[in-house]
């Protein structure tokens, strides 16, 4: 088992979790939420830092909840969706005097 420091962007928390293998960027993992339910998370970044002891490199993960997994988010705009980004681009484009 590999103990990995997991930095959760969704809940702004850090935890050490044991994995059988180090997940890769873009893979999904399932973690238990603070309320006890399971949710999917996307791995955003994986990096290694030298440990304080010996010549050992410790893996770190940066994760974020998969869009649409959170309860009650279906009615809200998802800031990570392509549609949200396109609307923001269109709004900024028209604000500078661009026209179609």
C-alpha positions in Angstrom: 0.0 0.0 0.0 1.1 3.5 -0.8 0.2 6.3 1.5 -0.6 9.5 -0.5 -1.2 13.0 0.7 -4.5 14.1 -1.0 -5.4 17.8 -1.3 -9.1 18.2 -1.9 -9.9 21.4 -3.8 -13.7 20.9 -3.3 -13.6 20.9 0.5 -10.2 22.6 1.0 -8.9 19.7 3.0 -5.8 17.5 3.2 -5.7 13.8 4.1 -3.4 10.9 3.9 -5.1 7.9 2.1 -3.7 4.5 1.3 -3.8 3.4 -2.4 -2.7 0.2 -4.1 -1.3 2.3 -7.0 -0.8 6.0 -7.6 -3.7 7.4 -9.7 -2.8 9.3 -12.8 -3.9 12.7 -13.9 -7.4 12.6 -15.4 -8.4 9.4 -13.7 -11.3 9.3 -11.4 -11.4 8.1 -7.8 -14.3 7.5 -5.4 -14.0 9.0 -1.9 -16.4 9.1 1.0 -17.8 12.6 1.6 -18.0 14.1 5.1 -21.8 13.3 5.2 -21.0 9.6 4.6 -22.0 9.4 0.9 -19.6 8.3 -1.9 -18.7 10.8 -4.6 -16.4 10.8 -7.7 -13.3 13.0 -7.8 -11.0 13.9 -10.8 -7.3 13.8 -10.3 -6.0 17.2 -11.4 -2.3 16.9 -10.5 0.2 14.3 -9.3 3.6 15.2 -8.0 6.3 13.9 -5.8 8.3 15.6 -3.0 11.3 14.3 -1.1 10.3 13.0 2.3 11.9 14.4 5.5 13.4 11.0 6.2 15.8 9.1 3.9 15.9 9.1 0.2 12.2 8.6 -0.3 9.8 10.5 -2.6 6.2 10.9 -1.4 3.4 11.2 -3.9 0.8 13.9 -3.6 -2.6 14.3 -5.4 -4.6 17.4 -6.1 -8.3 16.4 -6.7 -11.7 18.1 -7.3 -15.2 16.7 -7.3 -16.4 15.6 -10.7 -18.9 18.1 -12.0 -22.4 17.1 -11.4 -21.6 14.8 -8.4 -22.5 17.2 -5.6 -26.0 17.1 -4.4 -28.0 20.2 -5.4 -25.7 21.3 -8.1 -27.8 20.4 -11.1 -29.6 23.8 -11.1 -26.4 25.8 -10.7 -24.1 26.8 -13.5 -21.0 24.6 -13.5 -18.0 26.9 -13.8 -15.9 24.0 -15.3 -18.2 23.1 -18.2 -17.5 24.2 -21.8 -20.9 25.9 -22.0 -20.1 28.1 -19.0 -16.7 29.0 -20.5 -18.3 29.8 -23.9 -20.9 32.1 -22.3 -18.2 33.9 -20.4 -16.2 34.4 -23.5 -19.2 35.7 -25.5 -20.0 38.1 -22.7 -16.5 39.5 -22.6 -16.3 39.6 -26.4 -19.4 41.7 -26.7 -18.2 43.9 -23.8 -15.2 45.1 -25.9 -17.4 45.9 -28.9 -17.2 42.7 -30.8 -20.2 41.9 -32.9 -21.2 38.9 -35.0 
